[in-house]
Amino acid sequence: MDAREIAEGRRRWQARFDAARKRDADFTTLSGTAVDPVYGPPEGASDPRMDRIGWPGEFPFTRGLYPTGYRGRTWTIRQFAGFGNAADTNTRYKMILGAGGGGLSVAFDMPTLMGRDSDDPRALGEVGHCGVAIDSAADMEVLFSGIPLGEVTTSMTISGPAVPVFCMYVVAAERQGVDPAVLDGTLQTDIFKEYIAQKEWLFPPEPHLRLIGDLMEFCAQTIPAYKPLSVSGYHIREAGSTAAQELAFTLADGFGYVELGLSRGLDIDTFAPGLSFFFDAHIDFFEEIAKFRAARRIWARWMRDVYGAKTERAQWLRFHTQTAGVSLTAQQPDNNIVRTALEALSAVLGGTNSLHTNALDEVLALPSEKAAEIAVRTQQVIMEETGVTNVADPLGGSWYVEALTDQIEAEAESIFARIRALGSDGTITSGLLRGIEDGWFTSEIAEAAFVYQQALEKGEKKVVGVNCHTSSVEQPLEILRISHEVERTQCELVARRRAERDQASVDAALARMVSAARGSENMLPAMLDAVRVEATLGEICSALREEWGDYREPARF
């Protein structure tokens, strides 16, 4: 890009920056030096990289979605939390909000993630242990008691039974007197990544995609601010993928959902802004920053050039970040505070829209209240004390960061080509389904994980406290333990609610839902009716399992 084009771009950016709302804050260094809101090539200079780097708030959005960067609005502090029963977690949520958290992110226990009720024999020993137990709309009411759902954005990390859980969330809002049309938040719903990495599916892929398509239609028509899909790379990275694989597999999943929406006749400029993303912030500081910048650029280009999105909002890649749980160590766990802080900083410098910071004890158990507070304070120190919110994309133009961004983008594009080649019709969706069935994604991640483990065992990669600097004065760590009493009382609660409800109404509502599943009508209205009469999550999912069957992953060696 020549000097004239760069100067014109700066003028465009300046006009948009001047028109945007800014925070009332001190945008100077600690020593009192004023800093510009963005930096670029010196006046009169040319730079061939500027076509790819651009300016904040302009296509291809390498430098961020907004011309103001964090001067306009900082990221949302959204702490991921859930344990025990709904009442226990409700208390923790109020602590997080009281400590300055800007949004909630719900962690569910394993039975809920698998669409099972707490009294299901297969739930034995798991109730409330890795998240909160939610069996019905009544539990969802308790979970958000005293938390106005019309005012707080809520993210829910669940995919297999995401749609019935979403229905419970909507009904809980109704019972608070909140119009569901004003709800704002995010539902994960990403079933592709379950087949690829996390393995928490219920049905074969096609029925899951049917439900997701129905959810996309329903939200577009009735809850326009709500984001029905958060396409997740986090679990792909935690399973052992490289940064480029995480990026490519995640964006490919996103392209598959775009193709699903288009196949439903939805307008891309209307439904695409309802897609969001969820990435891992791992420990390699600059690689992670480059990954986030490349993600925005790739998504914008594909949305515009491949899928025909015309509006900026439809080309935006908005993403939540969680620091890397897999990077935390049981040895010398206080070191995890440092790891989390650095990972969080990489997410911020990469332009994340919201952020969860892991607690130091999460490698051992669900976070204690003290550890959860330290995690929140970590974000607040970055936000309030470091000055990184003063400048949009402060590392933009760095030779190293720009080279890494280009390299990760090129690797991702190569992977997209391989995924398309797997399919039968050249679409990403066809390649995703074939890659899942053939175990291609699983084998690619397994190979990457194996290579890293070898490097770790040889000492080529260092982890402090694990394979280097192992001497320590650490003391035993007090961790949160979930009493088995939680499971007993939750099972009693489910049984009592079943006894008190109108069983005939439940049976009729479930029958209507199955009838909708057999046809082509949108299933959400029938599922909402089942939830309103207190059908449980396990009952809803069991009825659909009987209709659609279970999915069993093909054996691969």
N, C-alpha and C positions, 0 to 999 in steps of 0.2 A: 504494500500500500504506500503510495507516495505521500509527500508532505501535505499536499493540498487536500487529499482525501482524509488524512488523519485530522487535519484542522477542522474540516467539515464535520467529521464524526464527533470531535470534542464539542463543537458548537451544539450539535443535536443533543448530546448527553447533557450539556449544561442547561439547555432549555427544559429538559425533562426533570432534571434535578431541581431546578428552581421552582417548578410547578408542583413538586411532590411535597408531602407533609414530612417534616423532620421532627425528631425527638427534641425535647428541651433538655440539652445536656452540654457538658463541657467537652468540646472536641479539640483538646490540646494535649500535648505530652505531659508527663509528670512534672517536667521542668517548666511548663507553661508555654511551650512553643506551639503555635497554631499549625495544624496539619490540614492539607487539602482532602476533600472527600474521595478523590480518586487520583491516581497517577498514571501517566502514559509516557510515550516517547517525548523527548525534549521538543520544544517549539521549533518548527522548521525542519525536523528530522523525518526521514522515511523509515519504514520498518515493514519488511515483507510478511512478518508474522501477524500483523494486525487484522488481516482478513479472518484469521482463525481465533484471535484473542478478542477483538472487538472492545466494546465499552459496556459497563454494567447496565443491564436493562435493555440491551439490544441483541437481536439475533447475531450469533448462535448462542448467546447467554453463557458463554464460557466463564465470564466474570460475575455472573449472578443474574437474578431475575429482575432486580429493581435498581434503578439508577442511583438510589440513595445508599445501597448496601444496608448495613445495620444502623446507619444514621437515621433511617426512616423507622425501622422497627427491628428490635433484636429477635433472636430466635426464641421459640417457646420452650421453656423448661418443662419437659413432660416426663415425669418419673414413672417407670414401669413398676407396678406393685400389685400384689394380690397374695393372700395366704389365708389359710383357715377357712372360716365361713364369711358370709357377707358382712356381718356386723363387725368382725375383726378388721376386715379390709376397709370398711367405711371409716373406722377410727384412724387408720393409717392415712387414708386419702385426706382427711381433714387436717392431719398433721402436715402433709406435703403442701397442701394449699396454704396453710397458715405459715409455713416456712418460706413461701414465695414461689412455689410451683405454679406455672401458668396453665397447666392442662393435666389431665389424668390419662394413664395408659394402663389398661386392665390386663393382668396376668391371670390366666385360668389354670385350674389344676388339671391333671392328666385325664381323669374321667370326663370332665367337661370338654376338653380338647378332642376326645374320641367319641363324643356324642353319647356318653353313658350317664345314667343317674348314679347318685352317690351310693344307693343301696344295691346296685348291680353287683353280682358276685365278682365280676372282673375289675371292679373298682377297689377291692379290698386292699387296705394299706396305702392307698394313694390319695384319699380324699383330703383336700386342703394342703397338700404337701409342696407342690411346685407352683401353686397359685390358689385362687379362690374357687370354691365349689359353687356352681350355679346350676340349679336343677329346674327352676321355673321362673316365671315373671315375678313371683313373690320374692324370690331371692334378689332379683335385680332391683326391686323396690328398696329393699334393705341396703343393698350395696351403695345406692346413691341417696339414701335418706339424708335430708338436710343439705344436699348439694344440688342446686338448681340446674337441671339439665338444659334449660333454655339459655344459660349463660356460660357454662363451662364446656369447652371442647373435650371430647373423650375419644381416645383411641382404644380399640379392642383387638388384641393379638390372638386371633383364632381364625382358622381357615376351613377345616372340614365341616363343622356344624355352624359356620359363621352366620348363615341366613336365619336359622331359628333363634340364635342368640341375639342377632340384630332385632328380630321381632320382639323379643323380651325387653330389649332396651327401649324400643318404641312404645311398648305398652307401659313400661315404668314411667316414661315421660308423660303419657296420657294420664296416668294415675296421680302425677304431680300437678296436673292441670296445665301442662305445657303443650302447645300446639306442635305436633311432630314436624310440621313444615319448617319450623325455625331451628331444628336440631342441626348442630355442626360438629363434625368429628370424622373419624376414620375407622373403617372396618378392614381387617387384613384381607380375608377372603381368597387369598392367593393359593389356589389349589395346585397350580403347576409346580411351585417350589416344594410342596409336600411330596409329590412323586419324585422330584429331583433330589431332595435333601432331607427333609424333616420326617417324612413318613407318617404323617397324621392325617390320613385320608379316611373316608367312609365308603364311598361308592367308586365305581369305575369312572374314568375321566369324563365321558360324555354327559352323564347325569349331573355331575358337579358343574360342568360348564352350562348346562341348562339352568340350574339354580342361579349361577352367577349372572347369566344374561337376564334372567327375570329381575334380579336385584338391581342391576344397572338400569333397566327400564323403569322400575318402580321409583328409584331415587331420582332419576332425571325428571320424572313426572310429578312427584309429590314432595320430595325433600331435597331441593336443588343445591343447598349448601353442603350437604353431607357427601363424603367421599366413600363410595362403596367398595373401593379396591385400594389396598396398599400393597403394591408389588414388592415382595421381600427378597432382598439379597442377603440379609443378615444371616439367615439359617444356612444358606449356601456357603457363605464364608466360614461360619462356625463349623461346618462339616469338613472343611479342609481345603477349599478351593483357593486358587490364587486371586489376587485383586482383579486381574483382567477377566478371569472366569466369573467371579462374582458379578462384575459389571455386565458382561455379555449375557450370561444366563438370565440375569434379572431383567435387563432391557428386552431380551427376546420374549420373556414371559409377558412383559408389558405390551409388546407388539401383538402377541397372541390375543390379549384381551381387547386391544384396539380392533383387531380383525373380528372378534366376537361381537363387539358393539356394532361394527359396520354391517355384519351379517344380520343383525336384528333391525336394520334400517335406521339406526340412531344417527343423528347428525354429529360428526366428529367434533365440530367446534362447540357443541353443546355438552357431549359426554366426556370428552378427553380431559377437561379441567377437573373432573371428579376422580381422576386417577392420581394416586400419589405413590411414593416409593419409600423404601425402608432399607437403609444400608448399614453395614458394619464399619466402624472406625477402628482399624487394627493399629498395631504398634509401629509400623514403618511410616514415620511421620509424613514425609514428602510424597511417598507413593499414594497414601490415602488422599491427600489434598489433590493430587493430579487425577485420581480416580473420580472424585466428585466433580471436578471441572469438566473432565471428558464426558461424564454421564449427561450433564446438561447439554453439551454440544451435540452429542450423538442423537439424543432424544429429539431435540429441536429440528435437526436436519431430517431425520426419518419422518417425523410427524408432518413436516412441510412437504418434503420432496417425494416421499413414498405414499403417505396416506392422505395428503391433500388438505391438511389443517391450515386454515387461513389466518386465524386470530393468534395473537401472542399467547394468550392464556392457554390455548389448546396446544401450543408448542412448548410450554413451560414444563420442566421436570421439577416438581416440588418434592422434597424428601425429608424424612425423619432419619436420625442417626442414633444408633446405640453403640456405646463403646464395647470393645470386644471381650465378651465373657470368656472366650477360649484363651485369651492372653493372660488371664489371671492365674495365680499360683497358690496352692495350699501352703507351700513353703514361704516363710517370711511374708505373710499376707499384707502387712502394712505397705509393702512395696506396691501393692495393687492401687493404692491411692495415687502414686506417681504415674503408673501406667495409664490409669483412667484419665488423669488430668491432661496428659500429653495426647491421648487419643481424642479427648473432647476438644482440645485446641485444634487438632487437625480438622475435625469436622467443622468447627467455626471458621477456620481459614479457608475451608472448601466451600463455605456458604450454606451450611445446613439451615433448614427452616424450623426444625425442632430437634431436641436432643434429650436423650436419656443417658445418665452416667451411672455405670455399675457401681455397686457397693463393694468395699474391700473384702467382705466375707462371702460373696456370692458363689465362690468356688466351693464353699463348704456347706452352705445352707441358704435359705431365704434371708434377705438382709435384716439385721437388727435395726431397731429404731435409731440408734446412734449412727450406725453405718449408713443408713438411708439419709440422715441429715448431712453427713459429711459429703455424700454424693451430690446432694442439692447444692451445698455450699461450694463445691468444686466449680460448678457452672457459674455461680454468682461471682466468685473471685475472677474467673475469666471475663465475665461480662462487665463487671464494675471496676476492676483494678488494672487490667493489663493494657488497655488502650486499643485492643484489636477491633473494637467496634467503630473506631473513628474513621477507618478508610475501607472502601469497597475493594475486595480482592487485593489485599496489600502485597501478595506475592506475584501478582500478574506481571509478566515481562521477565521474570527470573529465568535465566537460560536453563537452569536445571528443571524447574517446575514445568516450564513450557515443553521441554523435551520429553519429560515423563508423561505429560498430558497427551502429547502426540503419540507416544509409543503405546500407551494403554488404549487409546482410541483405535490405533491400527490393529492391535491384537484383538480387540473386541470385534472389529469389522471382519476379521478373518474367521472368528468363531461364528458370526452370523451367517457367513457364506456356507460354513459346514452344516449348520442347522438347517438352512434352506435345502441343501443337497440331500439331507436325510429324508425329506418329505417327498410326496408323490406329485405335488402340484405347484411347487415353488413358493408356497406360503410358509410363513414362520410357524403358524399353528400346526400344519401338517408335519413339519420337521420336529416340533416339540413333542407331539404325540408319538411319533415313531422313535424319537430318541428316548422317551420314557419307557416305551414298551421294550426296546432293545437293550436298555440299561446303559446307554451311551453316556448320559449325564453322570450317572453314579460312578462309572468306571473312570471318567475324566477327573472327577473330584477325588476319588480314591487314589489315583496315581499322584496327584498334586500333594495330597496329605502324606503319602508314603515318602515322596522326595523330601518334604520338609522334615519328617520324623528322622529320616536318615541323617540329614544335616545336623539336627539337634543332637542325636546320639554320637555323632563324630565330633561334636564340639565346634562345628563350622558356624552354627547359629548359637548365639549365647542367650540364656535366660537367667537373670540374676537370681540367686537363691536356689536354682535348680541344677545347672551344670557349670556355674561359676559363682564365686563370692558366696559360698554356702555357709560360712560360719555366721552365727547369729546370736543375739541376746533376747530373742523374741520370747514372749510369755504366752501361755495358752489363751486362745481367743474364745470369748463367750459368744455363742451363736444362738440364733433363734431356733427353737425346737417346737414342732407342732404336736400337740398332745393327741393321742388316739381318741380322746374324749370328743374332739371335733368331729371325727367320723361317726361316732355313735350318735351324737346329738343331731347331726345333719341327716342321718338315715331315719331317725325318729321323726324329724320335721317333715321329710318327704312323705313318710307313711301317713302322718296326721293330715297333711294337706290333701293327699289322695282321698282319705276318708271323708273329708269335709266338703269336697267339691261335688258338683253335679256330674256324675259319671256318664250319664246319657248324653249330656251336652258335649263332653270330651270325646266320646266315641263318634258322635255325629260329626264333630269338627274334624277329627282325624280322617274320617271317611271322605269328607269333602276335599280335604287336602290331597289324599291319594287319588281321588278322581281327577283333580286338577293336574296331578303329576302324569296321569295317563293321557291327557289331552295336550293342548297347546296354549291354554290360557295361563296368564301370569299366576304363579303359585303364591305370591306374597300375601294377597288378601285372605286366602284360605288359611295360610299358616298363621297369620296374625289372629284370626278368629280362634284357632286352636290354642294359641298362647293366652288369649284373653280369658278362656275358661279354665286355665291352669293345667293344660296338657304339659307334661314334663319334657325336658330336652331328650331324655332317653326314649320316651314314647314317640315323639315326632321322628327321631332318627331311625328308630326300629321299624316304624311303619314304612319309611322310605327305603330302608334296607330290604324289607320284604318285597317291595315293588321293583327295586333297581338292582338288588344283589350287592354283595360285598366285593371289594377289589383285593386281589392277592397279587403281590409283586412277583413277576416271573423270576425264577432262580437264575442267578448269574454267577459264574465262577471265573 
